[in-house]
Amino acid sequence: MTALTCVAASTQWRQYSASIEQSSWLLSKNTPLQCQLEHEIPNFGKAIFRSQAGKALNMDFELSMLRLPDNYDLAEVMSVPPQWRAGEKTKAVASMKLLKQFNGDLPKKVAWTLLTELEQGFSPTFYYADWYSPYDKVVAALNPVQFPAQYQAFSHCIAALLPYSFDDIAFTVLSYESGGDQLSRESRRRLTQIAEYLKYDSEIESIELQGYTDSYGGRWMNEQLSVQRAEKIKAFFIAAGVTEDKVQIEGFGERRHVAANETSLGRAVNRRVVLQMAKP
C-alpha cells in the first residue's frame, strides 16, 4: 500500500448533529424589527436564520461555530434525505465560503432553499476539511425534527416585520404648512412610522432636530418659529419614550435655505425640521 493510500484510508469524518431527542428549534427573536430562528448543533455551534425589518424581504443564514475557521476554504452544502425515505437522492445546494476567524454565512436565496428543505424533512448538511487536523473532515447537519411548529411561528413573525428599517428613518426631513408648526400630511405619516419603530428599539443614542423656515415674516419671528417646530417634534419623541437628554434641538430660522424663496414650491421645501437619529 502506498503512502498516499494510507493517508486516504486514515481520513475520518467527524459528524455533528442533534439526535432526535436533542433536536430543538427556537424562535429567539420575535419582534416587528427582527425574526431569528436557531438550531443547536451539539459540540459544534448553532444554525441561525434571520430576517429584519426593511423595504425588501430579506433572509440570511449564519453557521455559528464554536471553533472558527483557521484558514480559507469552501464548505459544500448538501440536502440529505432521512433514512426512511429510500430512493431519495442527496441534493447539492451551494458552496459556502469559510473565511479565517469568521462564521459561515449564506445569502437570501440559499437560506430560503435550506428552510424549504427542512420543511420537507431533509437535513441541510455542511462538509468541509478540518483546518485543525489534516486527517479529518467535518460533517455538520441540521435536524428537521421539531422544525415545523417553530418555522410556522418564524413565518408569522416575518409577515409582521415593519416595511422599513432604522436606516430608512434615521435621516428624515419633515415639511410644514405655511405660517405655523403644522406638519404636512406626508410628514405626519412619516412621524407615525418613526413612533411605531421606537416602540421596539430602545437603543436610540441621540436625536438631533434642526428647524428652518422660509423667508416670509421677520427674521427674529422666523427663528422663534423654527425653534417652536423643533420643540414640538422633541415633545413627540419624549412622549414616545425617548429620554429628554437624548434629544437636541437648534433653530436656524430662514438661514441655510435649500431652495429659492421666490416661489411657493421653494418656500415649502425650506419649511422643514431635519431629524437625525443615531445608535451605538
C-alpha positions in Angstrom: 0.0 0.0 0.0 1.4 3.4 -1.0 1.8 6.3 1.5 -0.9 8.2 -0.4 -3.3 5.3 0.0 -2.5 5.1 3.7 -3.3 8.8 4.2 -6.6 8.5 2.3 -7.6 5.4 4.3 -6.9 7.2 7.6 -9.2 10.2 6.8 -12.1 10.4 9.2 -15.4 12.1 9.1 -16.3 13.9 12.4 -20.0 14.2 12.4 -22.0 16.8 14.4 -25.8 16.7 14.6 -28.5 16.8 17.2 -30.1 13.4 17.9 -33.9 13.0 17.6 -34.1 13.5 21.4 -31.8 16.6 21.3 -33.2 18.3 18.3 -34.9 21.7 19.0 -35.7 24.8 17.2 -36.1 28.2 19.0 -37.6 31.4 17.8 -35.1 33.5 19.7 -36.2 36.9 18.4 -39.8 37.7 17.6 -40.4 41.4 17.1 -41.5 43.7 14.2 -37.8 44.6 13.9 -36.2 41.2 13.7 -37.1 37.5 13.5 -34.5 34.8 14.3 -34.8 31.0 14.3 -32.0 29.0 15.9 -31.0 25.3 15.9 -28.3 24.0 18.3 -25.8 21.6 16.9 -24.2 19.9 19.9 -20.4 20.4 20.3 -20.4 22.4 17.1 -22.4 25.6 17.3 -25.7 27.0 16.0 -27.5 27.4 12.7 -29.3 30.7 12.6 -31.9 32.0 10.2 -32.5 35.8 10.4 -34.9 38.3 8.7 -35.1 42.0 9.6 -37.5 44.9 9.1 -36.9 46.7 5.8 -38.4 47.7 2.4 -37.5 44.4 0.8 -38.0 40.9 2.1 -34.6 39.6 3.3 -33.2 36.5 4.8 -29.8 35.3 5.8 -28.2 32.2 7.3 -25.3 32.1 9.7 -23.5 28.9 10.7 -22.1 30.0 14.1 -19.1 27.7 15.0 -17.5 27.1 18.4 -14.2 26.7 16.6 -13.9 29.4 14.0 -12.0 28.6 10.7 -8.3 28.9 10.9 -7.9 29.1 7.1 -9.8 30.0 3.9 -11.8 27.2 2.4 -15.2 26.1 1.0 -17.9 24.0 2.6 -20.2 22.0 0.4 -23.8 22.4 1.4 -26.0 19.3 0.7 -29.6 18.4 1.4 -29.6 14.9 2.8 -32.9 12.8 2.9 -33.9 10.9 6.0 -33.0 7.2 6.2 -36.6 6.2 5.9 -37.1 7.8 2.5 -35.3 5.1 0.5 -34.5 6.1 -3.1 -34.3 9.9 -2.4 -31.1 11.4 -3.6 -28.8 13.8 -1.8 -29.0 17.3 -3.4 -26.2 19.7 -3.9 -27.4 23.1 -2.7 -24.4 25.5 -2.7 -20.8 26.2 -1.7 -20.3 28.3 1.4 -17.1 30.4 1.8 -15.2 29.8 5.0 -13.2 32.9 6.0 -10.5 32.8 8.6 -11.9 33.6 12.1 -15.5 34.2 10.8 -18.7 32.3 11.0 -20.1 30.9 7.8 -23.0 32.6 6.1 -25.3 32.2 3.1 -27.4 34.7 1.1 -31.1 35.0 0.9 -31.8 32.6 -1.9 -29.8 29.8 -0.4 -31.2 30.5 3.1 -34.7 30.1 1.7 -33.7 26.9 0.0 -32.4 25.4 3.3 -35.7 26.4 5.0 -37.7 24.7 2.2 -35.6 21.5 2.5 -36.1 21.4 6.3 -39.8 21.9 5.8 -39.8 18.8 3.6 -37.9 16.7 6.2 -34.4 16.9 4.7 -31.2 17.7 6.6 -29.1 20.6 5.2 -25.6 19.3 5.8 -22.1 21.0 5.6 -19.0 19.2 4.5 -15.5 20.6 4.8 -11.9 19.7 5.6 -10.9 20.3 9.2 -8.4 23.1 9.4 -7.1 21.8 12.8 -6.4 18.3 11.7 -5.0 17.1 8.3 -6.6 13.7 8.8 -10.2 14.7 9.5 -13.2 16.1 7.6 -16.2 17.6 9.3 -19.9 17.0 8.7 -22.4 19.3 10.4 -26.1 18.6 9.9 -29.3 20.4 10.8 -32.0 18.1 12.1 -35.6 18.8 10.9 -37.2 17.2 14.0 -39.3 19.8 15.9 -38.8 22.2 13.0 -42.4 22.7 11.6 -44.0 24.4 14.6 -41.2 26.9 15.1 -40.9 27.5 11.3 -44.6 28.4 11.3 -44.1 30.9 14.1 -41.0 32.3 12.3 -43.1 32.8 9.1 -45.7 34.7 11.0 -43.0 36.9 12.5 -41.6 37.6 9.1 -45.1 38.6 7.8 -45.4 41.1 10.7 -42.0 42.9 10.1 -42.1 46.6 9.7 -41.7 47.6 6.0 -38.8 50.0 6.9 -35.6 49.8 8.9 -33.7 52.1 11.1 -31.6 53.2 8.1 -34.8 54.2 6.3 -35.9 56.6 9.0 -32.6 57.7 10.7 -32.4 60.8 8.5 -35.7 62.4 7.8 -36.8 65.8 6.6 -40.2 66.9 7.9 -42.0 69.6 6.0 -44.6 72.1 7.2 -47.7 74.0 6.2 -47.1 77.8 5.8 -47.0 80.0 8.9 -47.1 77.6 11.8 -46.0 74.3 13.3 -48.5 72.1 11.4 -46.7 69.2 9.6 -47.6 68.3 6.1 -49.7 65.2 5.6 -46.8 63.1 4.3 -44.6 64.2 7.3 -47.3 63.3 9.8 -47.4 59.8 8.2 -43.6 59.6 8.4 -43.6 60.6 12.1 -46.2 57.9 12.8 -43.8 55.4 11.2 -41.0 56.6 13.4 -43.2 56.3 16.5 -44.1 52.7 15.6 -40.4 51.9 15.2 -39.5 53.4 18.5 -41.8 51.0 20.3 -39.4 48.2 19.6 -36.0 49.8 19.6 -34.6 51.1 22.9 -31.1 51.6 21.6 -31.5 55.1 20.2 -28.5 57.0 21.4 -29.2 60.6 20.2 -31.7 62.6 18.2 -30.8 65.9 16.6 -33.5 68.3 15.4 -32.8 71.3 13.3 -35.6 73.7 12.5 -35.8 76.0 9.5 -38.4 78.4 7.9 -38.9 80.2 4.6 -38.2 83.9 4.3 -41.7 85.2 4.9 -42.0 87.2 8.1 -39.4 88.9 10.2 -36.0 87.3 10.8 -36.5 87.1 14.6 -40.0 85.6 14.3 -38.8 83.0 11.8 -36.0 82.0 14.2 -38.5 81.6 17.0 -40.8 79.6 14.7 -38.0 77.2 13.7 -37.3 76.6 17.4 -41.0 76.1 18.1 -41.3 73.5 15.3 -38.2 71.6 16.7 -39.6 71.7 20.2 -42.9 70.2 19.1 -41.0 67.3 17.5 -38.9 66.9 20.6 -42.1 66.6 22.7 -43.3 63.9 20.3 -40.1 61.9 21.0 -40.3 62.3 24.7 -44.0 61.1 24.6 -42.7 58.1 22.6 -40.4 57.1 25.5 -37.1 58.8 24.5 -35.4 60.5 27.4 -35.1 64.2 27.2 -31.3 64.4 27.4 -31.0 62.4 24.2 -32.9 65.0 22.1 -31.0 68.1 21.0 -32.7 71.0 19.1 -31.5 74.0 17.1 -33.4 76.7 15.3 -31.9 78.4 12.2 -34.9 80.4 11.1 -34.7 81.5 7.4 -30.9 80.8 7.3 -29.5 77.9 5.3 -32.3 77.7 2.8 -32.1 74.8 0.3 -34.4 76.3 -2.3 -35.3 79.7 -3.7 -37.8 81.6 -1.6 -39.4 83.4 -4.6 -41.8 80.5 -5.4 -44.4 78.7 -3.2 -42.7 75.4 -4.0 -39.3 76.7 -2.9 -40.7 78.1 0.3 -42.4 74.8 1.0 -39.1 73.0 0.7 -37.4 75.5 3.1 -40.1 75.0 5.8 -38.6 71.9 7.5 -37.2 70.2 10.5 -34.2 67.9 9.8 -34.2 64.8 12.0 -31.1 62.7 12.6 -31.1 59.6 14.9 -28.1 57.7 15.9 -27.4 54.3 17.6 -24.3 53.0 19.2 
